[in-house]
Amino acid sequence: MTHPEHPVTPSTGELALEDRASLRRVAGLSTELTDVTEVEYRQLRLERVVLVGVWTEGSAADADASLAELAALAETAGSEVLEGLIQRRDKPDPSTYIGSGKAVELREVVLATGADTVICDGELSPAQLNSLEKVVKVKVIDRTALILDIFAQHATSREGKAQVSLAQMEYMLPRLRGWGESMSRQAGGRAGGAGGGVGTRGPGETKIETDRRRIRERMAKLRREIRDMKKIRDTQRSRRLTSDAASVAIVGYTNAGKSSLLNALTGAGVLVENALFATLEPTTRRGEFDDGRPFVLTDTVGFVRHLPTQLVEAFRSTLEEVVDADLLVHVVDGSDDHPLAQINAVRQVVNDVIVEYDIAPPPELLVVNKIDAATDLGLAALRRALPDAVFVSAHTGEGLDRLRARMAEMIPPTDATVDVTIPYDRGDLVARVHADGRVDATEHTADGTRIKARVPMALAASLGEFATF
């Protein structure tokens, strides 16, 4: 018998028999309240959910971690997790995701726990959702729908709301279905029955067709609105790119502490919340390196394993901040149980965006955050695995000076500070300094015009002979 921690590879065509034969409970996921009376409980009740995942590859620990993340997502969405179950299979069942026999077992778990929703740890096809829903007889949603729901709750700006709505509609369109006969009954002709009355007869279309048409019309309108809002964002971005400030984008897994780091580096007052996907709209703040050079720091939306393609598409304009950056500050949660898996998930999304724009990827600086909450053993392992990373705590401020220094090193200066006295017969140079540089002070002396300014490196070299000592 193969131990669950060392599964036989799917290529052998066999999986551990005891794993296949049962839905394995994952301990410690339940968030059910136990200290209230039945009456109070009914009043406080949120959506009560049972989680179910299919373990197809990797170790049992990987499968448990994926379901634990699904539990965190469910809680963020406002649900109460009652039970977490994993089914060992070589691949998800094409009909009911976990197989018909296990679907019946899941129905029994739903009845025993009083759950009203089942959340599956994967993206299910419309047919799988429908078949599983018919067996368990409660609402079934998948990981993608759950993440979309969280985004819908957290979106605050007009653009963010439009992007989430578009993503939800793209996901919902092929999955549109209804309970009972109402969705398939036609509004006209004889299909509506003889009792339809005057004004109800005609060629007609089913309710589901009407809903699909309305969704497509709404999607077209949203795409136009997002295109218009993208023009405004592009204008703001081009203004930043033409400024003398280096552009730094913060990327990372959701809840890695990106917003906290932005606040710590720039003194910004951006919302910081211990929740998944607290930041959906990119926030840009200005800061300065120790040598006085300015930089702009942009906090981007967090990533997650298996980020829905609909969201990547809808949040395209947000992810474009990554494309234009001079440096990517990749924030990792040092206190997480699987930080290296988070790094790979983020790099996958970033690479997808970079490849689409066909540009060289910006340099990446790995920053391990939350070291105040991490174990010594975990940090030691991360220091070995990530020798070039900077270890910081945005909460306590530890390591931030080192981080600023590394950021300054990785963004070479494109300009220099000069203090020059230019002869009056070289007005052309004075004009170039004003046109290409940032003048801090001007003084007219007997020898010429004395200027203190920040100018491009090439111009600074040509001004070297006029340096004021």
ABEGO torsion letter per residue (X at the ends): XBBAABBBBAAAGBBBAAAAABBBBBBGABABBAABBAAAAAAABBBBBBBBBBBABEBAAAAAAAAAAAAAAAAAAGBBBABBBBBBBABBBAAAGAEAAAAAAAAAAAAAAGBABBBBBEBBBAAAAAAAAAAAGBBBBBAAAAAAAAAAAABABAAAAAAAAAAAAAAAAAABBBBEAAAABBABEAAAEAAAEBGABEAEBBAAAAAAAAAAAAAAAAAAAAAAAAAAAAAAAAAAAABABBBBBBBEBBGAGAAAAAAAAAGBABBBBBBBGABABBBBBBBBBAAGBBBBBBBBBBBBBGBBAAAAAAAAAAAAAAAABABBBBBBBAABABAAAAAAAAAAAAAAAAAAAGBBBBBBBBBBBGAAABBAAAAAAAAAABAABBBBBAAAGBGAAAAAAAAAAABBBABBBBBBBBBAABAAAAAAAAAABBBABBBBBAAEBBBBBBBBAAAAAAAAAABBX
